[in-house]
Amino acid sequence: MLGILDLLGTIGAAVLGLPGILGVGLGMTSRNPLVGAGLGGLVGVLSPLLLGGSHSTHVAITPLEYGTALVVGVLAGLIGCAIRRKGVAA
């Protein structure tokens, strides 16, 4: 069973890590929300695969970590797209 602090740590790491930062950056490359969400989701899926888990100690990545990174990536992509659209309208 995952504790609440473990869940908050997983969400915080995803927001401050690659899915959050790069998701916003890639979301800002497009004015289309679907493209921004797709790019953010792609980063959310690829970042745990490439950078997560230690291969030397065989630490497994849980489905919760994949799901959290995916959701954070999609939301970050949408936020990046909204920043781009609001900046254009102003």
N, CA, C and O atoms as a printed pandas DataFrame, in Angstrom:
     atom_number atom_name residue_name chain_id  residue_number  x_coord  y_coord  z_coord
0              1         N          MET        A               1    0.841   -1.182    0.000
1              2        CA          MET        A               1    0.000    0.000    0.000
2              3         C          MET        A               1    0.886    1.246    0.000
3              4         O          MET        A               1    1.850    1.343    0.759
4              5         N          LEU        A               2    0.546    2.165   -0.841
5              6        CA          LEU        A               2    1.309    3.398   -0.977
6              7         C          LEU        A               2    0.796    4.427    0.016
7              8         O          LEU        A               2   -0.405    4.683    0.086
8              9         N          GLY        A               3    1.700    5.013    0.780
9             10        CA          GLY        A               3    1.327    6.031    1.739
10            11         C          GLY        A               3    1.104    7.368    1.053
11            12         O          GLY        A               3    1.504    7.564   -0.094
12            13         N          ILE        A               4    0.469    8.275    1.756
13            14        CA          ILE        A               4    0.150    9.586    1.198
14            15         C          ILE        A               4    1.419   10.386    0.925
15            16         O          ILE        A               4    1.476   11.137   -0.049
16            17         N          LEU        A               5    2.433   10.235    1.768
17            18        CA          LEU        A               5    3.679   10.962    1.526
18            19         C          LEU        A               5    4.418   10.423    0.313
19            20         O          LEU        A               5    5.063   11.182   -0.410
20            21         N          ASP        A               6    4.329    9.119    0.086
21            22        CA          ASP        A               6    4.928    8.547   -1.121
22            23         C          ASP        A               6    4.224    9.056   -2.372
23            24         O          ASP        A               6    4.869    9.352   -3.378
24            25         N          LEU        A               7    2.903    9.157   -2.309
25            26        CA          LEU        A               7    2.133    9.666   -3.440
26            27         C          LEU        A               7    2.458   11.133   -3.712
27            28         O          LEU        A               7    2.649   11.525   -4.863
28            29         N          LEU        A               8    2.519   11.935   -2.666
29            30        CA          LEU        A               8    2.864   13.349   -2.837
30            31         C          LEU        A               8    4.290   13.519   -3.352
31            32         O          LEU        A               8    4.554   14.423   -4.145
32            33         N          GLY        A               9    5.197   12.675   -2.919
33            34        CA          GLY        A               9    6.561   12.731   -3.418
34            35         C          GLY        A               9    6.648   12.352   -4.886
35            36         O          GLY        A               9    7.421   12.946   -5.638
36            37         N          THR        A              10    5.862   11.368   -5.297
37            38        CA          THR        A              10    5.835   10.961   -6.703
38            39         C          THR        A              10    5.269   12.064   -7.582
39            40         O          THR        A              10    5.805   12.341   -8.655
40            41         N          ILE        A              11    4.185   12.699   -7.133
41            42        CA          ILE        A              11    3.584   13.804   -7.898
42            43         C          ILE        A              11    4.540   14.986   -7.954
43            44         O          ILE        A              11    4.719   15.588   -9.012
44            45         N          GLY        A              12    5.151   15.323   -6.830
45            46        CA          GLY        A              12    6.090   16.450   -6.802
46            47         C          GLY        A              12    7.304   16.217   -7.673
47            48         O          GLY        A              12    7.787   17.140   -8.329
48            49         N          ALA        A              13    7.801   14.998   -7.686
49            50        CA          ALA        A              13    8.951   14.689   -8.531
50            51         C          ALA        A              13    8.591   14.779  -10.004
51            52         O          ALA        A              13    9.414   15.205  -10.815
52            53         N          ALA        A              14    7.373   14.382  -10.363
53            54        CA          ALA        A              14    6.953   14.473  -11.759
54            55         C          ALA        A              14    6.741   15.929  -12.182
55            56         O          ALA        A              14    7.073   16.304  -13.307
56            57         N          VAL        A              15    6.197   16.734  -11.296
57            58        CA          VAL        A              15    5.952   18.141  -11.624
58            59         C          VAL        A              15    7.267   18.894  -11.772
59            60         O          VAL        A              15    7.429   19.681  -12.705
60            61         N          LEU        A              16    8.197   18.661  -10.870
61            62        CA          LEU        A              16    9.471   19.375  -10.912
62            63         C          LEU        A              16   10.491   18.698  -11.813
63            64         O          LEU        A              16   11.554   19.263  -12.073
64            65         N          GLY        A              17   10.190   17.512  -12.287
65            66        CA          GLY        A              17   11.122   16.778  -13.129
66            67         C          GLY        A              17   10.844   16.979  -14.607
67            68         O          GLY        A              17   10.240   17.970  -15.016
68            69         N          LEU        A              18   11.292   16.031  -15.387
69            70        CA          LEU        A              18   11.200   16.131  -16.843
70            71         C          LEU        A              18    9.769   16.208  -17.375
71            72         O          LEU        A              18    9.528   16.995  -18.290
72            73         N          PRO        A              19    8.801   15.438  -16.859
73            74        CA          PRO        A              19    7.450   15.566  -17.423
74            75         C          PRO        A              19    6.851   16.957  -17.238
75            76         O          PRO        A              19    6.147   17.445  -18.121
76            77         N          GLY        A              20    7.116   17.593  -16.116
77            78        CA          GLY        A              20    6.555   18.924  -15.879
78            79         C          GLY        A              20    7.258   20.019  -16.659
79            80         O          GLY        A              20    6.609   20.818  -17.335
80            81         N          ILE        A              21    8.564   20.062  -16.572
81            82        CA          ILE        A              21    9.330   21.140  -17.201
82            83         C          ILE        A              21    9.317   21.004  -18.724
83            84         O          ILE        A              21    8.980   21.956  -19.427
84            85         N          LEU        A              22    9.676   19.841  -19.229
85            86        CA          LEU        A              22    9.721   19.653  -20.677
86            87         C          LEU        A              22    8.313   19.601  -21.270
87            88         O          LEU        A              22    8.113   19.972  -22.427
88            89         N          GLY        A              23    7.343   19.144  -20.487
89            90        CA          GLY        A              23    5.956   19.152  -20.959
90            91         C          GLY        A              23    5.454   20.562  -21.212
91            92         O          GLY        A              23    4.779   20.808  -22.213
92            93         N          VAL        A              24    5.771   21.487  -20.324
93            94        CA          VAL        A              24    5.386   22.889  -20.533
94            95         C          VAL        A              24    6.127   23.458  -21.738
95            96         O          VAL        A              24    5.541   24.159  -22.562
96            97         N          GLY        A              25    7.404   23.157  -21.834
97            98        CA          GLY        A              25    8.190   23.665  -22.960
98            99         C          GLY        A              25    7.683   23.162  -24.302
99           100         O          GLY        A              25    7.575   23.936  -25.253
100          101         N          LEU        A              26    7.373   21.880  -24.389
101          102        CA          LEU        A              26    6.860   21.333  -25.642
102          103         C          LEU        A              26    5.426   21.779  -25.897
103          104         O          LEU        A              26    5.024   21.935  -27.050
104          105         N          GLY        A              27    4.661   21.984  -24.851
105          106        CA          GLY        A              27    3.304   22.499  -25.023
106          107         C          GLY        A              27    3.300   23.914  -25.564
107          108         O          GLY        A              27    2.368   24.312  -26.263
108          109         N          MET        A              28    4.330   24.674  -25.248
109          110        CA          MET        A              28    4.418   26.049  -25.732
110          111         C          MET        A              28    4.823   26.110  -27.206
111          112         O          MET        A              28    4.794   27.189  -27.797
112          113         N          THR        A              29    5.192   25.004  -27.804
113          114        CA          THR        A              29    5.561   25.018  -29.217
114          115         C          THR        A              29    4.342   24.980  -30.127
115          116         O          THR        A              29    4.479   25.164  -31.336
116          117         N          SER        A              30    3.164   24.749  -29.582
117          118        CA          SER        A              30    1.969   24.610  -30.407
118          119         C          SER        A              30    0.828   25.435  -29.824
119          120         O          SER        A              30    0.746   25.637  -28.612
120          121         N          ARG        A              31   -0.039   25.903  -30.695
121          122        CA          ARG        A              31   -1.258   26.579  -30.245
122          123         C          ARG        A              31   -2.434   25.618  -30.160
123          124         O          ARG        A              31   -3.492   25.976  -29.644
124          125         N          ASN        A              32   -2.259   24.406  -30.661
125          126        CA          ASN        A              32   -3.312   23.401  -30.641
126          127         C          ASN        A              32   -3.236   22.622  -29.323
127          128         O          ASN        A              32   -2.205   22.014  -29.032
128          129         N          PRO        A              33   -4.310   22.630  -28.521
129          130        CA          PRO        A              33   -4.264   21.931  -27.225
130          131         C          PRO        A              33   -4.053   20.420  -27.351
131          132         O          PRO        A              33   -3.408   19.821  -26.491
132          133         N          LEU        A              34   -4.578   19.804  -28.392
133          134        CA          LEU        A              34   -4.387   18.362  -28.550
134          135         C          LEU        A              34   -2.925   18.021  -28.836
135          136         O          LEU        A              34   -2.403   17.026  -28.332
136          137         N          VAL        A              35   -2.275   18.843  -29.640
137          138        CA          VAL        A              35   -0.855   18.615  -29.929
138          139         C          VAL        A              35   -0.021   18.844  -28.665
139          140         O          VAL        A              35    0.886   18.068  -28.364
140          141         N          GLY        A              36   -0.334   19.915  -27.929
141          142        CA          GLY        A              36    0.386   20.193  -26.680
142          143         C          GLY        A              36    0.224   19.083  -25.660
143          144         O          GLY        A              36    1.189   18.680  -25.009
144          145         N          ALA        A              37   -1.018   18.582  -25.519
145          146        CA          ALA        A              37   -1.260   17.482  -24.585
146          147         C          ALA        A              37   -0.568   16.203  -25.057
147          148         O          ALA        A              37   -0.050   15.438  -24.243
148          149         N          GLY        A              38   -0.561   15.976  -26.359
149          150        CA          GLY        A              38    0.102   14.786  -26.896
150          151         C          GLY        A              38    1.600   14.819  -26.675
151          152         O          GLY        A              38    2.197   13.812  -26.295
152          153         N          LEU        A              39    2.216   15.977  -26.912
153          154        CA          LEU        A              39    3.661   16.094  -26.687
154          155         C          LEU        A              39    4.001   15.959  -25.205
155          156         O          LEU        A              39    4.989   15.315  -24.850
156          157         N          GLY        A              40    3.193   16.558  -24.347
157          158        CA          GLY        A              40    3.412   16.415  -22.911
158          159         C          GLY        A              40    3.230   14.982  -22.439
159          160         O          GLY        A              40    3.985   14.500  -21.595
160          161         N          GLY        A              41    2.225   14.300  -22.983
161          162        CA          GLY        A              41    2.008   12.894  -22.644
162          163         C          GLY        A              41    3.141   12.007  -23.128
163          164         O          GLY        A              41    3.518   11.046  -22.457
164          165         N          LEU        A              42    3.683   12.332  -24.294
165          166        CA          LEU        A              42    4.823   11.576  -24.816
166          167         C          LEU        A              42    6.030   11.701  -23.897
167          168         O          LEU        A              42    6.717   10.717  -23.623
168          169         N          VAL        A              43    6.281   12.906  -23.428
169          170        CA          VAL        A              43    7.376   13.104  -22.468
170          171         C          VAL        A              43    7.073   12.371  -21.168
171          172         O          VAL        A              43    7.966   11.785  -20.555
172          173         N          GLY        A              44    5.812   12.405  -20.751
173          174        CA          GLY        A              44    5.420   11.714  -19.526
174          175         C          GLY        A              44    5.617   10.215  -19.599
175          176         O          GLY        A              44    5.922    9.581  -18.588
176          177         N          VAL        A              45    5.451    9.640  -20.771
177          178        CA          VAL        A              45    5.641    8.193  -20.927
178          179         C          VAL        A              45    7.119    7.849  -21.079
179          180         O          VAL        A              45    7.591    6.860  -20.518
180          181         N          LEU        A              46    7.852    8.667  -21.839
181          182        CA          LEU        A              46    9.248    8.343  -22.128
182          183         C          LEU        A              46   10.199    8.625  -20.964
183          184         O          LEU        A              46   11.205    7.930  -20.818
184          185         N          SER        A              47    9.907    9.618  -20.142
185          186        CA          SER        A              47   10.852    9.968  -19.075
186          187         C          SER        A              47   11.040    8.856  -18.039
187          188         O          SER        A              47   12.182    8.614  -17.649
188          189         N          PRO        A              48    9.989    8.159  -17.565
189          190        CA          PRO        A              48   10.275    7.041  -16.658
190          191         C          PRO        A              48   11.001    5.893  -17.348
191          192         O          PRO        A              48   11.786    5.185  -16.716
192          193         N          LEU        A              49   10.746    5.706  -18.631
193          194        CA          LEU        A              49   11.426    4.627  -19.346
194          195         C          LEU        A              49   12.917    4.901  -19.486
195          196         O          LEU        A              49   13.743    4.010  -19.286
196          197         N          LEU        A              50   13.257    6.141  -19.830
197          198        CA          LEU        A              50   14.658    6.478  -20.077
198          199         C          LEU        A              50   15.441    6.766  -18.801
199          200         O          LEU        A              50   16.588    6.340  -18.668
200          201         N          LEU        A              51   14.835    7.480  -17.873
201          202        CA          LEU        A              51   15.576    7.952  -16.708
202          203         C          LEU        A              51   15.172    7.296  -15.392
203          204         O          LEU        A              51   15.884    7.435  -14.398
204          205         N          GLY        A              52   14.073    6.599  -15.365
205          206        CA          GLY        A              52   13.590    6.045  -14.106
206          207         C          GLY        A              52   14.132    4.671  -13.811
207          208         O          GLY        A              52   14.535    3.939  -14.714
208          209         N          GLY        A              53   14.137    4.330  -12.546
209          210        CA          GLY        A              53   14.582    3.000  -12.143
210          211         C          GLY        A              53   16.074    2.820  -12.280
211          212         O          GLY        A              53   16.697    3.368  -13.189
212          213         N          SER        A              54   16.635    2.064  -11.392
213          214        CA          SER        A              54   18.059    1.790  -11.443
214          215         C          SER        A              54   18.258    0.397  -12.030
215          216         O          SER        A              54   17.779   -0.595  -11.480
216          217         N          HIS        A              55   18.963    0.338  -13.141
217          218        CA          HIS        A              55   19.169   -0.950  -13.777
218          219         C          HIS        A              55   20.208   -1.798  -13.048
219          220         O          HIS        A              55   20.205   -3.023  -13.165
220          221         N          SER        A              56   21.087   -1.154  -12.303
221          222        CA          SER        A              56   22.100   -1.925  -11.589
222          223         C          SER        A              56   21.522   -2.628  -10.362
223          224         O          SER        A              56   21.997   -3.699   -9.983
224          225         N          THR        A              57   20.518   -2.045   -9.751
225          226        CA          THR        A              57   19.907   -2.662   -8.576
226          227         C          THR        A              57   18.535   -3.252   -8.879
227          228         O          THR        A              57   17.874   -3.759   -7.973
228          229         N          HIS        A              58   18.099   -3.198  -10.119
229          230        CA          HIS        A              58   16.827   -3.773  -10.563
230          231         C          HIS        A              58   15.636   -3.194   -9.798
231          232         O          HIS        A              58   14.778   -3.932   -9.314
232          233         N          VAL        A              59   15.596   -1.861   -9.694
233          234        CA          VAL        A              59   14.467   -1.194   -9.063
234          235         C          VAL        A              59   13.370   -1.056  -10.107
235          236         O          VAL        A              59   13.580   -0.462  -11.164
236          237         N          ALA        A              60   12.217   -1.599   -9.813
237          238        CA          ALA        A              60   11.109   -1.562  -10.775
238          239         C          ALA        A              60   10.373   -0.229  -10.690
239          240         O          ALA        A              60   10.299    0.391   -9.629
240          241         N          ILE        A              61    9.835    0.196  -11.817
241          242        CA          ILE        A              61    9.002    1.396  -11.864
242          243         C          ILE        A              61    7.555    0.935  -11.773
243          244         O          ILE        A              61    7.119    0.100  -12.565
244          245         N          THR        A              62    6.818    1.465  -10.826
245          246        CA          THR        A              62    5.446    1.029  -10.606
246          247         C          THR        A              62    4.512    1.669  -11.631
247          248         O          THR        A              62    4.825    2.720  -12.190
248          249         N          PRO        A              63    3.376    1.039  -11.875
249          250        CA          PRO        A              63    2.385    1.650  -12.778
250          251         C          PRO        A              63    1.886    3.001  -12.273
251          252         O          PRO        A              63    1.491    3.853  -13.069
252          253         N          LEU        A              64    1.900    3.202  -10.955
253          254        CA          LEU        A              64    1.499    4.501  -10.414
254          255         C          LEU        A              64    2.458    5.600  -10.860
255          256         O          LEU        A              64    2.026    6.718  -11.143
256          257         N          GLU        A              65    3.734    5.300  -10.926
257          258        CA          GLU        A              65    4.707    6.287  -11.377
258          259         C          GLU        A              65    4.531    6.601  -12.857
259          260         O          GLU        A              65    4.644    7.755  -13.271
260          261         N          TYR        A              66    4.255    5.568  -13.654
261          262        CA          TYR        A              66    3.977    5.801  -15.067
262          263         C          TYR        A              66    2.725    6.656  -15.241
263          264         O          TYR        A              66    2.718    7.609  -16.020
264          265         N          GLY        A              67    1.680    6.313  -14.518
265          266        CA          GLY        A              67    0.426    7.064  -14.628
266          267         C          GLY        A              67    0.560    8.494  -14.168
267          268         O          GLY        A              67    0.019    9.408  -14.790
268          269         N          THR        A              68    1.287    8.693  -13.070
269          270        CA          THR        A              68    1.494   10.046  -12.561
270          271         C          THR        A              68    2.290   10.879  -13.554
271          272         O          THR        A              68    1.946   12.034  -13.806
272          273         N          ALA        A              69    3.338   10.313  -14.116
273          274        CA          ALA        A              69    4.141   11.047  -15.095
274          275         C          ALA        A              69    3.330   11.359  -16.342
275          276         O          ALA        A              69    3.489   12.429  -16.931
276          277         N          LEU        A              70    2.464   10.441  -16.752
277          278        CA          LEU        A              70    1.628   10.678  -17.930
278          279         C          LEU        A              70    0.636   11.804  -17.676
279          280         O          LEU        A              70    0.488   12.699  -18.508
280          281         N          VAL        A              71   -0.041   11.769  -16.541
281          282        CA          VAL        A              71   -1.028   12.810  -16.221
282          283         C          VAL        A              71   -0.349   14.162  -16.070
283          284         O          VAL        A              71   -0.848   15.165  -16.580
284          285         N          VAL        A              72    0.772   14.202  -15.382
285          286        CA          VAL        A              72    1.491   15.464  -15.208
286          287         C          VAL        A              72    1.992   15.983  -16.551
287          288         O          VAL        A              72    1.938   17.186  -16.806
288          289         N          GLY        A              73    2.477   15.091  -17.411
289          290        CA          GLY        A              73    2.949   15.509  -18.732
290          291         C          GLY        A              73    1.832   16.101  -19.579
291          292         O          GLY        A              73    2.022   17.127  -20.232
292          293         N          VAL        A              74    0.672   15.461  -19.571
293          294        CA          VAL        A              74   -0.469   15.969  -20.346
294          295         C          VAL        A              74   -0.920   17.332  -19.807
295          296         O          VAL        A              74   -1.148   18.267  -20.575
296          297         N          LEU        A              75   -1.044   17.430  -18.493
297          298        CA          LEU        A              75   -1.456   18.715  -17.909
298          299         C          LEU        A              75   -0.419   19.812  -18.158
299          300         O          LEU        A              75   -0.779   20.961  -18.414
300          301         N          ALA        A              76    0.851   19.462  -18.083
301          302        CA          ALA        A              76    1.893   20.451  -18.351
302          303         C          ALA        A              76    1.864   20.889  -19.813
303          304         O          ALA        A              76    2.077   22.065  -20.111
304          305         N          GLY        A              77    1.604   19.959  -20.721
305          306        CA          GLY        A              77    1.477   20.314  -22.127
306          307         C          GLY        A              77    0.306   21.244  -22.372
307          308         O          GLY        A              77    0.408   22.185  -23.160
308          309         N          LEU        A              78   -0.812   20.984  -21.697
309          310        CA          LEU        A              78   -1.970   21.870  -21.826
310          311         C          LEU        A              78   -1.691   23.246  -21.241
311          312         O          LEU        A              78   -2.124   24.255  -21.800
312          313         N          ILE        A              79   -0.980   23.299  -20.133
313          314        CA          ILE        A              79   -0.630   24.589  -19.538
314          315         C          ILE        A              79    0.315   25.355  -20.450
315          316         O          ILE        A              79    0.172   26.567  -20.609
316          317         N          GLY        A              80    1.276   24.668  -21.050
317          318        CA          GLY        A              80    2.181   25.321  -21.993
318          319         C          GLY        A              80    1.441   25.870  -23.199
319          320         O          GLY        A              80    1.742   26.968  -23.670
320          321         N          CYS        A              81    0.481   25.116  -23.698
321          322        CA          CYS        A              81   -0.325   25.578  -24.824
322          323         C          CYS        A              81   -1.163   26.787  -24.431
323          324         O          CYS        A              81   -1.307   27.726  -25.215
324          325         N          ALA        A              82   -1.713   26.771  -23.228
325          326        CA          ALA        A              82   -2.497   27.920  -22.754
326          327         C          ALA        A              82   -1.619   29.160  -22.588
327          328         O          ALA        A              82   -2.058   30.275  -22.871
328          329         N          ILE        A              83   -0.390   28.970  -22.136
329          330        CA          ILE        A              83    0.537   30.100  -22.022
330          331         C          ILE        A              83    0.811   30.685  -23.398
331          332         O          ILE        A              83    0.834   31.905  -23.562
332          333         N          ARG        A              84    1.018   29.831  -24.379
333          334        CA          ARG        A              84    1.284   30.300  -25.746
334          335         C          ARG        A              84    0.080   31.049  -26.313
335          336         O          ARG        A              84    0.238   32.108  -26.920
336          337         N          ARG        A              85   -1.117   30.506  -26.117
337          338        CA          ARG        A              85   -2.310   31.146  -26.664
338          339         C          ARG        A              85   -2.604   32.460  -25.964
339          340         O          ARG        A              85   -3.009   33.423  -26.616
340          341         N          LYS        A              86   -2.413   32.523  -24.673
341          342        CA          LYS        A              86   -2.671   33.763  -23.927
342          343         C          LYS        A              86   -1.637   34.818  -24.299
343          344         O          LYS        A              86   -1.965   36.001  -24.394
344          345         N          GLY        A              87   -0.394   34.400  -24.511
345          346        CA          GLY        A              87    0.639   35.347  -24.902
346          347         C          GLY        A              87    0.391   35.915  -26.281
347          348         O          GLY        A              87    0.724   37.073  -26.536
348          349         N          VAL        A              88   -0.189   35.128  -27.182
349          350        CA          VAL        A              88   -0.504   35.601  -28.514
350          351         C          VAL        A              88   -1.665   36.574  -28.484
351          352         O          VAL        A              88   -1.674   37.561  -29.220
352          353         N          ALA        A              89   -2.654   36.297  -27.629
353          354        CA          ALA        A              89   -3.859   37.146  -27.574
354          355         C          ALA        A              89   -3.578   38.486  -26.907
355          356         O          ALA        A              89   -4.281   39.463  -27.163
356          357         N          ALA        A              90   -2.564   38.542  -26.062
357          358        CA          ALA        A              90   -2.333   39.799  -25.320
358          359         C          ALA        A              90   -1.605   40.821  -26.151
359          360         O          ALA        A              90   -1.335   41.924  -25.676
